[in-house]
Amino acid sequence: MSEQKKKEDSKKTKKPKGKKKKKHIWLWVLLLLAVWWYNNYTLKVTKEEFVSDKVASKVRIAIISDQHATKYGISNETIFSAIERAEPDIVFVIGDMYTSGSSWELIHKPVDLTAEFVSAGYPVYCVTGEHDYDDRYVSELKKAGAKVLDYSDDTIEIRGNSFRIIGIDNVYYSPTFDLRNEYTLDDNSFNILLAHIPNYEKFAEFGADLTLCADTHGEMAQLPFGGGPLYSSDKDVFLPKLLHKELDIYDKGFFDYDGGTMFITSGIGVYPVPVRFNNRPEAVIMDIRPKG
């Protein structure tokens, strides 16, 4: 075969470089979309454990918050099924289950979810946040069978253990805010405080055995390897755990205080924009176990 013929055949078999490059770009775009979707629109079940000498047997609680209900977000069926599989003894719904200004259809979405839990036989306790305080919404929750705690409390027996549940709807705390003026903790019960927005210093002063909070969304984007949130909305700084180690950052998880612990869930929704990373939407299943 002549040299000229070889060159012509080679030209015929070579693929245009431009098409190959475009194919690689689309693969990267699809990969990034898949990572984004996974981080923002798939639900994980976070399993936690809390040990106390105030319980004699294991009690399993479920915690959901910050659904910020949307038409195309994580479905009620997905959330309900994830929690039902864990078989909790009680369900806590701790605020911002819809976004203020939403249509009644979206406002009713968390009501329908709550009604599912009640119909399945779970005791459901709710507090509201800065978005979902509408009187109609609260009324519908009560009609569905949930107990909405608005600076009120209730005592319930679960598996032979006495649980005192206190719920507040404060979303802005004055300098004089002090729950000790409202409540005295019960030494004979496991005391749980439900409060949408974390206020570590004030809740530590109050000293409930376990305080459950939400609101932060885990600060949405978390750095890998325990680097903390990309941004702290409370302190208004970027990379707080790396560049501002002198600050106390309450983003997600457990934070101990004298006599008890505050736990913050990163919640379900992606409000105001879907920028979750390394911090997927979560429903929390927590086992409260006796010591020893």
C-alpha positions in Angstrom: 0.0 0.0 0.0 1.4 3.4 -0.9 2.2 6.1 1.7 -0.5 8.3 0.2 -3.1 5.6 0.6 -2.2 5.1 4.3 -2.6 8.8 5.0 -6.0 8.9 3.4 -7.2 5.8 5.3 -5.9 7.3 8.5 -7.9 10.5 7.9 -11.1 8.5 7.4 -10.8 6.5 10.7 -9.9 9.5 13.0 -12.8 11.0 14.9 -13.1 14.7 15.0 -11.5 16.1 18.1 -14.3 18.6 18.7 -17.0 15.9 19.0 -14.9 14.0 21.5 -14.4 17.1 23.6 -18.1 17.9 23.6 -18.9 14.3 24.7 -16.6 14.7 27.7 -18.1 18.0 28.7 -21.6 16.4 28.7 -20.4 13.5 30.8 -19.1 16.0 33.4 -22.3 18.0 33.3 -24.3 14.8 33.9 -22.0 13.8 36.7 -22.3 17.2 38.4 -26.1 17.1 38.1 -26.2 13.7 39.6 -24.1 14.8 42.6 -26.2 17.9 43.0 -29.4 16.0 42.9 -28.1 13.3 45.3 -27.0 16.0 47.8 -30.3 18.0 47.7 -33.1 15.6 46.8 -32.4 12.3 48.4 -33.3 11.5 52.0 -30.9 9.8 54.4 -31.8 8.4 57.8 -29.4 9.6 60.4 -29.1 7.2 63.4 -28.0 8.7 66.7 -27.8 7.5 70.3 -28.2 9.3 73.6 -27.5 7.8 77.0 -29.3 8.8 80.1 -29.7 7.5 83.7 -33.3 8.8 83.5 -34.6 6.0 81.3 -34.8 2.3 82.3 -35.4 1.0 78.8 -34.6 2.1 75.2 -36.9 4.7 73.7 -36.7 5.5 70.0 -37.6 9.0 68.8 -37.9 10.3 65.2 -37.1 14.0 64.4 -38.1 15.9 61.3 -37.9 19.6 60.5 -37.5 22.2 57.8 -39.4 20.4 55.1 -40.1 23.8 53.4 -42.6 21.9 51.3 -42.4 22.2 47.6 -44.2 20.6 44.7 -41.2 18.6 43.5 -39.2 18.1 46.7 -38.8 14.9 48.7 -42.2 13.4 48.9 -44.3 12.7 52.0 -44.3 9.0 51.1 -40.5 8.9 51.1 -40.3 10.6 54.5 -43.0 8.6 56.1 -41.6 5.3 54.8 -38.1 6.0 56.0 -39.4 6.7 59.5 -41.9 3.9 59.6 -39.2 1.4 58.8 -37.3 2.5 61.9 -40.4 1.9 64.1 -40.0 4.9 66.5 -42.0 5.3 69.7 -42.7 9.0 69.1 -42.3 11.6 66.4 -41.2 15.2 66.9 -41.8 17.8 64.2 -39.8 20.9 65.0 -40.7 23.7 62.6 -40.5 25.3 59.2 -42.3 22.5 57.5 -43.5 25.0 54.8 -42.2 28.4 53.6 -44.0 31.6 54.5 -46.1 32.8 51.5 -46.7 29.3 50.2 -50.0 28.3 48.6 -52.5 26.4 50.8 -51.7 23.2 48.8 -48.1 23.4 49.9 -49.0 24.4 53.5 -51.2 21.3 53.7 -48.4 19.0 52.6 -46.8 18.8 56.1 -50.3 18.5 57.6 -50.9 15.4 55.4 -47.6 14.0 56.5 -48.4 14.6 60.2 -51.8 12.9 59.7 -50.1 9.9 58.2 -48.0 9.5 61.4 -51.0 9.9 63.6 -53.0 7.4 61.6 -50.2 4.9 61.9 -50.4 5.2 65.7 -47.4 7.4 66.5 -47.7 10.2 69.1 -46.7 13.4 67.3 -45.5 16.5 69.0 -45.0 19.7 67.0 -43.5 23.2 67.4 -43.5 25.9 64.8 -40.7 28.0 63.4 -40.4 31.4 61.8 -42.2 30.2 58.6 -44.9 27.8 59.6 -46.7 29.7 62.4 -50.0 30.4 60.5 -53.0 29.9 62.7 -54.8 27.8 60.0 -51.8 25.5 59.7 -51.6 25.0 63.5 -55.4 24.4 63.6 -55.0 21.7 60.9 -52.2 20.0 62.7 -54.4 19.8 65.8 -57.3 18.4 63.8 -54.9 15.8 62.4 -54.3 14.6 66.0 -50.9 16.2 66.6 -50.1 18.0 69.9 -48.8 21.5 69.1 -46.8 22.9 71.9 -46.8 26.7 72.1 -45.2 27.5 75.4 -46.9 24.4 76.8 -45.8 21.0 78.0 -47.1 17.5 78.3 -46.0 14.3 80.1 -46.2 11.0 78.4 -45.2 7.4 79.4 -43.1 5.5 76.8 -42.0 2.0 77.5 -42.3 2.5 81.2 -40.4 5.8 81.1 -41.8 9.2 82.0 -41.1 11.9 79.4 -41.8 15.5 80.0 -42.0 17.4 76.7 -41.8 21.2 76.6 -42.3 23.1 73.4 -41.8 26.8 72.6 -42.5 28.7 69.5 -40.0 31.5 70.1 -38.0 32.4 67.0 -36.5 35.6 68.3 -35.0 35.7 71.8 -34.9 38.8 73.9 -32.0 39.5 76.3 -34.2 38.6 79.2 -35.4 35.3 77.7 -35.2 32.7 80.5 -37.2 29.4 80.4 -36.6 29.0 84.1 -39.2 31.7 84.6 -41.8 29.5 82.8 -40.9 25.9 83.8 -39.4 23.8 86.5 -37.8 20.6 85.2 -39.1 17.3 86.5 -36.5 15.3 88.3 -38.6 12.2 87.9 -38.9 12.5 84.1 -36.7 12.7 81.1 -37.1 16.3 80.1 -37.1 17.2 76.4 -37.3 20.8 75.1 -38.5 21.3 71.5 -37.4 24.7 70.0 -37.0 25.4 66.3 -34.1 28.0 66.5 -31.1 27.0 68.6 -30.1 29.3 71.5 -27.3 27.3 73.1 -26.5 29.7 76.0 -30.2 30.1 77.1 -31.0 26.4 76.7 -27.9 25.4 78.6 -29.1 27.6 81.5 -32.5 25.9 81.4 -30.8 22.5 81.4 -33.3 20.1 79.9 -31.9 16.6 79.5 -32.2 16.9 75.7 -33.0 19.9 73.7 -34.0 19.3 70.0 -33.5 22.2 67.5 -33.5 22.8 63.8 -33.4 25.9 61.6 -29.7 25.9 60.5 -30.2 23.3 57.7 -26.8 22.1 58.9 -25.6 25.4 57.3 -26.4 23.7 53.9 -22.9 23.0 52.5 -20.4 21.1 54.8 -16.7 20.7 54.0 -15.4 17.1 53.9 -13.3 15.5 56.7 -15.1 17.4 59.5 -14.2 20.8 58.2 -17.5 22.3 59.2 -20.0 24.5 57.3 -18.9 26.6 54.4 -20.7 29.5 56.0 -22.2 30.3 59.4 -25.3 32.4 59.1 -25.3 33.0 62.9 -21.8 34.4 63.0 -21.8 35.7 59.4 -18.4 34.2 58.5 -17.1 31.8 55.9 -15.2 28.6 56.9 -15.9 29.2 60.6 -14.3 26.1 61.9 -11.2 26.6 59.9 -10.6 30.3 60.0 -12.5 31.3 63.2 -11.7 28.7 65.7 -12.4 31.1 68.6 -16.2 31.1 67.7 -18.7 28.6 68.9 -20.5 27.2 65.9 -23.8 25.4 66.3 -24.5 24.0 62.9 -25.7 20.3 63.3 -25.3 17.4 65.7 -24.8 17.2 69.5 -23.6 20.1 71.7 -23.3 19.2 75.4 -23.9 21.5 78.4 -23.9 21.0 82.1 -26.6 18.4 82.8 -27.8 17.9 79.3 -27.3 18.2 75.5 -28.6 20.2 72.6 -29.1 18.4 69.3 -29.6 20.2 65.9 -31.0 18.4 62.9 -30.1 19.7 59.4 -33.6 19.0 58.3 -35.2 18.0 55.0 -35.6 21.1 52.8 -33.3 23.1 50.6 -34.6 26.6 51.3 -33.7 29.2 50.1 -31.8 27.5 47.3 -30.7 23.9 46.7 -27.0 24.2 47.6 -26.6 21.3 50.0 -23.3 19.5 49.8 -22.0 16.8 52.1 -25.1 17.4 54.1 -28.0 15.5 52.6 -31.6 16.0 53.8 -32.2 13.9 56.8 -34.8 12.3 59.1 -33.2 11.6 62.5 -33.8 8.4 64.4 -32.4 8.6 67.9 -32.3 5.9 70.5 -32.4 7.1 74.1 -30.8 4.3 76.1 -30.2 3.7 79.8 -26.7 3.9 81.2 -24.8 0.7 81.7 
